[in-house]
Amino acid sequence: MKLHRTIAYFALCILMLSCAMTHSLQRSTPTADIHLPGNGPVETPEVEDVERAVTQMRRISMNGGRDSAYLAEVERDSTGEVTIKGENIQTVYIVAKSKTVAERNGEIAIDFIVSIPAALQSSTWGLSLTPVIENNGTEEALQPLSIRGELFSDIQKRQYWQMNKYLNRILGDSTELTTTTGLAAKYYEAYNRYIAGGQKRRADKLESTYKQTISFPYLNDPRLDSVLIRKGEIRYYYTQTYRPTKDTKRLHLFFRGRVDAIDRSRYDLTNSDTLTYTVTSMLSLLDNEPRYMLKIIDKYVEVRDRNYITFPVGRANVIDTMGQNHVQLAKIERLMDTLINQYEFFVDSITITASSSPDGSMATNGRIAAERARSIKERLVRKFGREVDTLIRTRSIGEDWTLLKRLIRHNSDVPHWQEITAMIDQSQNLDVTEPQIRQKYPKDYAYMKEILYPQLRAVDFRYNLRRVDMVKDTVVLTVLDTTYMRGVQQLRDRDYVGALRTLNDYKCQNLAIVLLSLSYDEAAFEILEQLPPAEKNARTDYLAAIALSRMNRPHEGLEYYLKAIQADPVLKFRGNLDPEIQILYKQNNVKSTTYDS
């Protein structure tokens, strides 16, 4: 308690004796820096400025115009990084502000370094930095960084302690605060209690008190949350996996930041420089050619439709409100309307077949099934007109013992299914056999009657269709393979798992790309090796090189790569971006320039 009072007194003294604590920041406008991992603090002049300075000393702006340097000599390595050299210039380290990252398993790995100067550090300040990824105009905030001064941190603790004590009085609780989420849970419990009790004014007062007391809330889910012990430049290495969208080609990363002081003054940092990540995936190696297949077109087509209509016991009239009849009847009418009113086929005939379950006599069930089929026909004639009357034929099969045997065969809920099917097959009179089954196997029969018998009471439709303007009974056509094209689209959309399911039966270049994207490297190489000669090309050789590189077979991989760039020199530029190709160079102890023509 004495410590908290000391902190509060010290803070009050500061507030009384000083102007806004962030005033110095407003004047000097310091900011943090963000850069790619490299040799040191980052600053990359514009390339054209650097190149103009090769032959002539030139003064260029650094650090957003706050500093400057004189350039004398410029070097650029194979990755595009620029290094400035000279005796009369201040020591700086130069690395690129852009980087190429490879997509693997539907994700990319981005990394960067945040440099926080001492000018943004103070015992009375809390600094928060939030990296932001911009992807095709959409921003996504990453986990923030928090650097808090000792006094600032102590005041935060005091505020949370005070609020916890206040909430304990409301809730009749005595627990000490352990987490910030615990305090939030207490707050919402108290607030909801007031609202549920119709105490809106008390709820509003609680909300106001919470906002006034917690003036420096902790960051939600920070990547780094550190209390500053002593001032000095802080460098934090930040890594993050990111799942690009289907349209992602480049990502831009910057951060927003602010400094909060214990006097409640605030300083918003200017946005940092922007890092650019160029995303390379194997989608640029897609085979975009459409694939076709042979399709046999039949002149005569049969459409079958099974429906379950509930009838009154022993009767044949159709009642819409019984069971699920309204759903089944709507389904029947929808299909018939579709088939009758389309132009690709003529409807030659429609056969309605009704069946029943074995409960009752076979003669009665056969008669009722036939009447029910005719009832359905009459309903459809009323719905669609007299022209369908001549199309529809009705028939019945009475008790459907054949289907019953299929349903009980190997059914664990009918443990005596072998004995029952044998009784049915050997029966001379099924009207006698049915009560015998009931008597001998009562549990089996109870299940059959409750679960299986309703499946026998069905109305089957068979539509016999004839294709319009077709003379031959069958015609073989070449049509677009829509399944394959759907898989290619899934691949373009970076839905690699879906593409794998769709393309798994196609042993092709695109399947190899799917497998490589999911890190099934050996399977991908096997597909590429087994491609027919007509389907092998520079791109398939390039993909094989990537697979072999990952399989730690660098010599073979380099051979495939050289074969690829000889056939298509453009792939050389891509090879400079793919880490697997660069590994091939290193493992074979050669330089990429060795093969430049």
DAQUI-V36066 format. One record per run of one state. SS is the DSSP state (H for helix, E for strand, C for the rest). FROM is the first residue (numbers start at 1). LEN is the number of residues. If there is no record, write none. Layout:
[[SS/FROM/LEN] [SS/FROM/LEN]]
This chain:
[[C/1/1] [H/2/16] [C/18/5] [H/23/6] [C/29/4] [E/33/3] [C/36/11] [H/47/6] [C/53/5] [E/58/5] [H/63/3] [C/66/1] [E/67/5] [C/72/1] [E/73/4] [C/77/5] [E/82/4] [C/86/12] [E/98/5] [C/103/1] [E/104/1] [C/105/2] [E/107/10] [C/117/1] [H/118/3] [C/121/4] [E/125/11] [C/136/2] [E/138/4] [C/142/3] [E/145/4] [C/149/1] [H/150/22] [C/172/8] [H/180/17] [C/197/3] [H/200/14] [C/214/10] [E/224/4] [C/228/6] [E/234/9] [C/243/7] [E/250/12] [C/262/4] [E/266/3] [C/269/6] [E/275/6] [C/281/1] [H/282/4] [C/286/6] [E/292/7] [C/299/1] [E/300/8] [C/308/3] [E/311/1] [C/312/6] [E/318/1] [C/319/6] [H/325/16] [C/341/4] [E/345/12] [C/357/5] [H/362/23] [C/385/1] [H/386/3] [C/389/3] [E/392/8] [C/400/1] [H/401/8] [C/409/8] [H/417/9] [C/426/4] [H/430/11] [C/441/1] [H/442/15] [C/457/2] [E/459/9] [C/468/6] [E/474/7] [C/481/1] [H/482/11] [C/493/3] [H/496/8] [C/504/5] [H/509/9] [C/518/3] [H/521/9] [C/530/3] [H/533/3] [C/536/2] [H/538/13] [C/551/3] [H/554/14] [C/568/3] [H/571/5] [C/576/3] [H/579/9] [C/588/4] [H/592/4] [C/596/2]]
